């Protein structure tokens, strides 16, 4: 597997060394950027859904439930990032001394925690089936979420972590063993998770009975905070962070006024509960895929978010003008272009983005928009990197 992976790699773009890449990231962090850094956000789906990289045909259900498959897929993913992806971005090209393993739930964790079944469709990542109707909302709001470690899904995942630890004792890949990390989850946002629970019916509820919809979302936020605190306490001690982060892709489906009135206070509630930040601290991050540009200036002004991880569609130059030079923006070519386009088209789009004005202030990270799909031609990714090396330089 390792040999085949390395043979699939393109040449390193202009032979950028790990030291040069580290210097690019350091200069960016120090607010004295020399070049736009480029990263590709990936996870093991690029292995599992690529037949060339998954000769055994491992499924996502096996990946979620069989510790041996989990360990192998994650080790291979880390190998691929180090030996192949590092040739076409600013990540290091060195294998880790030890693999890092985790109980991976992808984006099913919030829905599964609240009772939605996880489904495994062929050639897709796992997802949740809606599990609630409008008639279930009142009961949901009254549910007791104060003992998250008794939640069946949490108990299942903590038990699986124990299995991973046991399996990892005898697991070795490329002469390396690894360590299983504590089980923690993030939060994908109140609107998104309400939509996971109810499907499109949630937006009917939001329009017809906004008070009930807000109560449902508040329950989701508070339960997520309690859950995340409890999981942190399993392996250590819960403490509020010095930064705040979350996501909520589904806010793209509501109006700006509805977001400001009904949802923004819940976002503030989550940030303040999980971090010491305030809107004035300018130390908050949010991931928002989709058509959300109209909302981002509001999120910046009202919530104090100063780091935006974007998807598509995005007018990067206009977004820079709206947010100003001091706000971090991460984004880049549409994933469909990277998957199905030509190297020339990918390079042209990357150049267009870099020359849009988004580089003003030195707070731009070039990446895919958003999360790299499996089977992207390496020639397309290399074309973007070459373009970044040429047109992403600060002069």
C-alpha positions in Angstrom: 0.0 0.0 0.0 2.7 2.4 0.9 4.7 1.8 -2.3 1.6 2.2 -4.5 0.7 5.5 -2.7 4.1 7.0 -3.2 4.1 5.9 -6.9 0.8 7.8 -7.4 2.4 11.1 -6.2 3.2 13.9 -8.6 6.6 15.5 -8.2 7.0 18.0 -5.4 6.0 21.5 -6.8 9.3 23.3 -7.2 10.7 21.1 -4.5 9.5 23.3 -1.6 11.2 22.0 1.5 9.6 21.4 4.8 11.7 24.2 6.3 10.4 26.6 3.7 6.8 25.5 4.3 7.3 26.0 8.1 8.7 29.5 7.5 5.6 30.4 5.4 3.3 29.3 8.2 5.3 31.1 10.8 5.4 34.3 8.9 1.7 34.0 8.5 1.1 33.5 12.2 3.5 36.4 13.0 1.4 38.7 10.8 4.4 39.2 8.5 3.4 36.9 5.7 5.7 36.2 2.8 3.3 34.0 0.8 -0.2 32.7 1.1 -0.1 29.3 2.7 -2.0 26.5 1.0 -3.6 23.5 2.8 -5.9 20.8 1.8 -8.5 19.7 4.4 -8.9 15.9 4.2 -10.1 13.0 6.3 -10.1 9.2 5.7 -12.9 9.4 3.2 -10.3 10.2 0.6 -9.0 6.7 1.3 -12.2 4.8 1.8 -14.0 6.1 -1.3 -11.0 5.8 -3.6 -10.7 2.2 -4.9 -7.0 2.7 -5.7 -6.3 3.6 -2.1 -8.7 1.1 -0.6 -7.9 -2.2 -2.3 -9.7 -4.2 0.5 -12.9 -2.4 -0.2 -13.4 -1.3 3.5 -16.7 0.3 4.0 -17.6 3.2 6.3 -19.7 0.9 8.5 -16.6 -1.2 9.0 -14.6 1.9 9.7 -17.0 3.0 12.4 -17.4 -0.4 14.0 -14.3 -2.6 13.4 -11.3 -1.2 15.3 -8.8 -2.9 13.0 -10.3 -1.1 10.0 -10.3 2.2 11.9 -6.6 1.8 12.7 -5.6 0.9 9.2 -7.6 3.6 7.5 -6.3 6.3 9.8 -2.7 5.2 9.5 -3.0 5.1 5.7 -4.6 8.5 5.6 -1.7 10.0 7.7 0.8 8.3 5.4 -1.0 9.7 2.3 -1.0 13.2 3.7 2.7 13.0 4.5 4.0 11.2 1.4 1.6 12.4 -1.3 -0.5 15.5 -0.2 2.6 17.2 1.1 3.9 17.4 -2.5 1.0 19.7 -3.4 0.5 21.9 -0.4 2.3 23.4 2.6 2.1 20.4 4.9 5.2 18.6 6.1 6.4 15.6 4.1 7.6 13.5 7.1 5.8 10.5 8.5 4.9 10.9 12.2 6.9 8.9 14.7 3.7 7.4 16.0 0.2 7.3 14.4 -2.6 9.2 16.0 -5.9 7.3 16.2 -9.4 8.4 17.3 -13.0 7.3 17.5 -14.2 8.9 14.2 -17.8 9.8 13.8 -17.5 12.4 11.0 -20.5 14.7 11.0 -23.0 12.1 12.4 -22.2 12.8 16.0 -24.7 15.5 16.9 -27.6 13.7 15.2 -26.7 10.3 16.7 -26.4 11.9 20.1 -29.9 13.1 19.9 -31.2 9.8 18.6 -31.1 9.9 14.8 -30.0 6.6 13.1 -26.7 6.6 11.2 -27.1 5.3 7.7 -24.3 4.0 5.4 -25.2 4.6 1.8 -22.8 3.1 -0.9 -20.2 5.5 -2.1 -21.1 8.2 0.4 -20.0 9.2 3.9 -22.3 8.2 6.7 -25.3 10.5 7.5 -28.3 10.7 9.8 -31.9 10.0 9.2 -34.3 12.5 10.7 -35.9 11.1 13.8 -38.5 13.8 14.9 -41.7 15.4 13.7 -43.3 18.6 14.8 -45.3 16.6 17.3 -42.1 15.5 19.0 -40.7 19.0 19.7 -42.5 19.7 23.0 -41.3 16.4 24.4 -37.7 17.0 23.1 -37.6 20.4 24.8 -38.5 18.8 28.1 -36.0 15.9 27.9 -33.3 15.7 30.5 -29.8 16.0 28.9 -28.0 16.5 32.2 -26.3 13.0 32.2 -24.6 12.8 28.8 -22.4 9.9 29.8 -25.5 7.7 30.2 -26.5 8.5 26.6 -26.5 5.2 24.6 -24.5 6.6 21.7 -21.9 8.1 24.1 -21.6 4.8 25.9 -21.2 3.0 22.6 -18.4 5.3 21.5 -16.5 5.2 24.8 -16.7 1.4 24.6 -15.4 1.5 21.1 -12.5 3.7 22.2 -11.6 0.9 24.7 -11.6 -1.6 21.8 -9.4 0.7 19.8 -6.8 1.0 22.6 -6.7 -2.8 22.9 -6.4 -3.3 19.1 -3.7 -0.6 18.9 -1.4 -2.5 21.2 -0.8 -5.1 18.5 -1.2 -2.8 15.5 1.8 -1.7 13.4 2.0 0.0 10.0 5.2 1.0 8.3 7.1 0.0 11.5 5.1 2.4 13.6 2.6 2.0 16.3 0.2 4.6 17.5 -1.9 6.2 20.3 -5.6 6.5 20.7 -6.8 10.1 21.5 -9.5 10.9 24.0 -13.0 10.9 22.6 -14.3 14.4 22.0 -16.7 16.0 19.6 -17.3 19.5 18.3 -20.7 21.2 17.5 -22.2 21.7 14.1 -24.7 24.4 15.1 -28.3 24.7 16.3 -29.9 25.3 12.9 -28.0 22.5 11.2 -28.7 20.0 14.0 -32.4 20.9 14.2 -32.6 20.2 10.5 -30.8 16.9 11.0 -33.4 16.0 13.6 -36.5 17.1 11.6 -35.4 17.5 8.0 -37.1 20.4 6.1 -40.0 20.4 8.6 -37.8 22.3 11.0 -37.9 25.3 8.7 -41.7 25.1 8.6 -41.6 25.2 12.4 -39.1 28.1 12.4 -41.5 30.2 10.2 -44.8 29.2 11.8 -43.8 28.8 15.5 -40.6 30.7 16.0 -40.7 30.6 19.8 -41.0 26.8 19.8 -38.2 26.5 17.2 -35.9 28.7 19.3 -36.7 26.7 22.4 -35.7 23.5 20.5 -32.5 25.1 19.3 -31.7 26.4 22.8 -32.1 22.8 24.1 -29.7 21.6 21.4 -27.1 24.2 22.3 -27.3 23.6 26.0 -27.2 19.8 25.6 -24.2 20.0 23.3 -22.3 22.2 25.8 -23.1 19.7 28.7 -22.1 16.8 26.5 -18.8 18.3 25.4 -18.0 19.3 29.0 -18.7 15.7 30.2 -16.5 14.1 27.5 -13.6 16.5 28.3 -13.9 15.5 31.9 -13.5 11.8 31.0 -9.9 12.3 30.0 -9.0 15.4 31.9 -10.8 18.5 33.2 -13.2 20.7 31.4 -12.0 24.3 31.1 -13.3 27.1 28.9 -11.0 27.7 26.0 -9.3 31.0 25.1 -10.9 30.8 21.7 -14.4 29.9 20.5 -15.3 27.8 17.5 -18.4 26.3 15.9 -20.2 25.6 12.6 -23.7 26.0 11.4 -24.0 25.5 7.6 -27.8 25.5 7.5 -28.1 29.2 8.4 -27.7 29.7 4.6 -31.3 28.5 4.4 -32.8 31.4 6.4 -33.1 35.1 5.9 -30.6 37.6 7.4 -33.2 39.1 9.7 -34.4 35.7 10.9 -30.8 34.8 11.6 -30.1 38.0 13.5 -33.3 37.8 15.6 -33.6 34.0 16.3 -30.3 32.3 15.8 -27.5 34.8 16.5 -28.2 34.9 20.2 -27.9 31.1 20.4 -24.6 31.3 18.6 -23.4 33.8 21.2 -24.8 31.5 23.9 -22.6 28.6 22.7 -19.4 30.8 22.3 -19.8 32.2 25.8 -20.4 28.8 27.3 -17.5 27.0 25.8 -14.9 29.8 25.8 -13.8 32.9 27.7 -14.3 35.0 24.6 -16.6 37.9 24.0 -17.5 39.6 20.8 -14.9 42.3 21.6 -12.1 39.7 22.1 -11.9 39.1 18.4 -10.9 35.5 19.0 -13.6 33.4 17.5 -13.8 31.0 14.5 -16.7 29.7 12.5 -17.0 27.2 9.6 -19.8 28.0 7.2 -20.3 26.2 3.9 -22.8 27.3 1.4 -24.3 30.6 0.2 -23.7 32.6 3.4 -21.8 35.7 2.2 -24.7 38.0 3.1 -24.5 36.7 6.7 -20.7 36.9 7.3 -20.5 40.7 7.9 -23.2 40.4 10.5 -21.5 37.4 12.2 -18.3 39.4 12.3 -19.8 42.6 13.6 -22.2 41.0 16.2 -20.4 37.9 17.3 -16.8 39.1 16.9 -15.8 36.2 14.6 -12.4 37.0 13.1 -11.7 33.7 11.3 -14.0 32.3 8.6 -13.6 28.9 7.0 -15.7 29.1 3.8 -17.1 26.7 1.2 -18.9 27.9 -1.9 -20.1 30.1 -3.5 -17.8 32.8 -2.4 -16.7 36.1 -4.0 -13.4 36.3 -2.2 -12.5 39.8 -3.2 -15.9 41.2 -2.2 -15.7 39.3 1.1 -12.4 40.9 1.9 -13.9 44.3 1.3 -16.8 43.5 3.5 -14.8 42.1 6.4 -11.7 44.2 6.2 -8.0 43.4 6.2 -7.6 42.0 9.7 -10.1 39.1 9.4 -8.8 35.6 8.5 -10.5 34.0 5.4 -9.9 30.4 4.4 -11.2 29.3 1.0 -10.5 28.5 -2.6 -11.6 26.7 -5.7 -14.9 24.8 -5.7 -14.4 21.1 -4.9 -16.2 20.0 -8.0 -13.7 21.9 -10.1 -10.8 20.2 -8.3 -12.4 16.8 -8.8 -13.6 17.1 -12.3 -11.8 20.1 -13.9 -8.5 20.3 -15.8 -5.2 21.5 -14.3 -5.5 24.6 -16.5 -9.0 25.5 -15.1 -7.9 24.9 -11.5 -4.9 27.1 -11.9 -7.0 29.8 -13.6 -9.5 29.8 -10.7 -6.7 29.9 -8.1 -5.1 32.8 -9.8 -8.4 34.6 -10.0 -9.0 34.2 -6.3 -5.4 35.3 -5.4 -5.7 38.4 -7.5 -9.2 39.3 -6.3 -8.0 41.4 -3.4 -8.5 38.7 -0.8 -4.7 38.8 0.0 -5.0 42.4 1.4 -3.9 42.4 5.0 -2.1 39.0 4.8 -4.9 37.0 6.4 -5.8 34.6 3.7 -5.3 30.8 3.6 -5.8 29.1 0.3 -7.6 25.7 0.4 -10.4 23.8 -1.3 -14.0 25.1 -0.9 -14.6 22.9 1.2 -13.2 19.6 2.3 -11.3 17.7 -0.4 -13.3 14.9 -2.1 -11.9 11.5 -2.9 -10.3 10.9 -6.3 -9.1 14.4 -7.0 -6.4 14.3 -9.7 -3.1 15.2 -8.1 -2.3 17.2 -11.2 -5.2 19.6 -10.4 -4.0 20.1 -6.8 -0.4 20.6 -8.0 -1.7 23.2 -10.5 -3.2 25.2 -7.6 -0.1 24.9 -5.6 2.1 26.1 -8.5 -0.3 29.0 -8.9 0.0 29.8 -5.2 3.7 29.8 -5.3 3.7 32.3 -8.2 0.8 34.6 -7.4 0.4 34.2 -3.7 3.7 36.0 -2.9 3.5 39.3 -0.8 5.8 41.8 -2.4 
